[in-house]
Structure formats: C-alpha cells, structure tokens
Amino acid sequence: MNDRLPLDFYLRDVLEVAPALIGKLLVRRYEDGRIEKFHITEVEAYRGIEDLACHASKGRTPRTEIMFQQGGSVYVYLIYGMYWMLNLVVGEENIPQAVLIRGVEGVTGPGKVGRLLKLDRTFYGENLVTSQRIWVEDAEPVSEIKVSKRIGIKYAGEEWENKLWRFYY
C-alpha cells in the first residue's frame, strides 16, 4: 500500500482518527536522506477545550496555536527539558484536537518515540501531507485494536482520566 495519508484523513474527529492510526506507518526522512518506517502501535486522543487533559483546555496560546488550525500538521512540545512529544493535529479549524503518538513498533513511550525520530522544535507545524521529513502512510489494517484510559493525566480529574481514549495493539 505505502500511500501517504491524504488531508481528509486528518479532518475528522480525533476519536475517529486516533484508532485509525493504529498500524499505519509513521515515516521519517532524516538529514542524511535515510528513510525509516515504523508501524504506529499506541496513541492517545486529546479532544478540544473541554478536555482538561488537552493542552488546548488552557486556551489559545503560542504553544497551542497549531492545535487550533486545520488538521494535518504536527504539534511537538518539549517535556522535562529533553523529550519532544509527537502529536498529529486533527479535525477542523478552531476545534483543537490532537493524537499523541505513544508508541511505534519496537519503541514504547512518547519521549522515546521523539528521540527515535530525532524530533525538535522545527517540526512544530510541519504539514503531514507535504512534508519531506515526516508523514504517515497507509498500511494493512490491524485486526484488533485495544482501548484503555489515557496515561499520566491525573491532573485532569477523574472524568477525563477515565475516558477510554488510548488505543493500541
């Protein structure tokens, strides 16, 4: 298959896009021209201003601006001063939603994914449809996708912590 996902894939609600990303190929072209492809194995959905675990719940800021744009771009942010977290912005303009990539084949943990892909702040706003550095390709569907609560968001409160918005295989 190996076809880059089109823009309309990303212009849907995060709860449709997140599970649909499981098994897809995350593609990275490095500075030296080398290309690596990784099956996406684990993601989490973050859905709008009302979702207290979503960065957009704090409003529109320079950090979250990309989340308020039309889907199909990259939202990266730094945690602990050392890990770049990869999120794919989805949905329509002014409805901030993103999918956190928590794992790829052979690597579990969003910080480790960022390191593997050699991400940095220059990826903020990268267009997934036209980028020559990072994109997602279609792949054979996964037979069974599991769901669970999102990880590490106790600060958002019980309602948001208990949403079954983590998808994996």
N, C-alpha and C positions, 0 to 999 in steps of 0.2 A: 504494500500500500504506500507507505512513506510519502504521503502528501501533506504539505503544510496546512494546518487548520485555517480555514477562511475567517474573515472578520465576523460573519454572522454566528459562528460557533460561540464567540465571546459575548455577543449582545443579548444573551439570555440571562435569566435569574441565576444567581450563584448556586442555588440548590439544584438546578439542572446541570450547570456546568461542572461543579465540583466532582460529582460521581462520574460524569462523562470523561473526565481527565484521567481516571484510573486506567492504567495500561497503555495510555498514549505515550509517545516518545518525546522526551524533552531533549532538544538538540542544542549543542553548544559548539560554536566555531571559535577556537582560541586564536590568540595573536599570531601564533606560528602557522596558522592555516589548518591545523589538525581539527577534525570534526569528531565529536563523541556523541552517542545517542544513549539515553537512559530511559527505561520504562518507569513511568510515574507509579509509585506503589502506595503513597499515602498523601492525603490532602485534608485541609480543613476549610470550611466555608465561613466567611465573615460578611454579615448582611446588613448594611445600612446604619444610619444614625441611631436607630432604636436598639441595635445590638451592642450592649455595653462592653462586649469583648472586642469590638471592631474599633480600630483607630479613628474612624470617621465619627464615632459617637461623641467625640470631643469637639466636633465641628470642623469646618474648612480651615486648614492651616497650610503653611508652606509644605509641611511634611506630608499631609494627606491630600493635597490638591489633585494629584494624579488619580486618586480614587473617585473623584467627582467628575472625571472625564469619561467619555465613551469607553466601553470595554475594549480589550485587545492590546493592552500595554502592560508593562512591568512596573510593579511597585516594590522597591527594595528599601529596607531600613536596617540600621546597624543596632545590634543589641550587645550589651556587655563590652562595648568598645572593640569587638573583634569578630562578630558574626553578622554577615549580611543575609537577611531573610528574604527569600524569593516569593513574591505574591503576584498572581496574574489578575489584573483588573478585569471585571466582567460587568455586564449589564449596560443600561442606558445612561447617558449623561445625567448628572445631578442625582443619581441614585447610587451612592457609593457602596460597592461590593468588591470583594477580592477573595481569591483562593490562595491559601498558604500552601506551598509545596513542602510537605513534611518529610517525604522520603522518595528516593528513587532506587532502582534495582541496585542492591549491594550497599546502600547507604541509608541509614535511618537517623532522623533528626534534622530539623530545618537549618540549623547552624552548619552542620556537616555538609548538607547539600550546597549551601552557599560557598563553602570552602572548596568543595569538589569542582564547582563551576567557575571558580575564581571570580566571583562577583565583587563589585564595588559600586560606589555611588553613581558612576557613569551609566549604569543600567537603569536608573530611575527614569521612567517614561519611555523606555525602549518600546518600539512598535513591534509586536509579535508577528504581525503579518508581513512586514517588510524588512525586519532586522536581518543583518548578515552575521550577527553574533549569537542570537538566542531565539528559538522558536519552538513550536510544538507541532509534531506530525501525527497523523492518524496511524493507528495500529490495529491489530486484531483485537476484538473486544475481550474483556476479562469475563470469565464465566460466572464468578461470584464476587460481589463487592460487599464488604462488611461495613457496618456503621457502629459508631460509638460516640461518647461525649468527647468534646474537644479537650485538649491537654493544656494545663498551666494557665487557666483563666479564672481562678477562684475570685480574683478581684472584681469580676463582672457580676457576681451574685449567682445564687442557686438557679434561678430561671435560665440564665444564659449558659451557665456551666453544664446544665443538664440537656441542652439541645443536642440531638444526635446528628451533629454536623461534621463529624470526622469520618472520612471514607478511606478504605484501604483494602488490600488483598494480600 
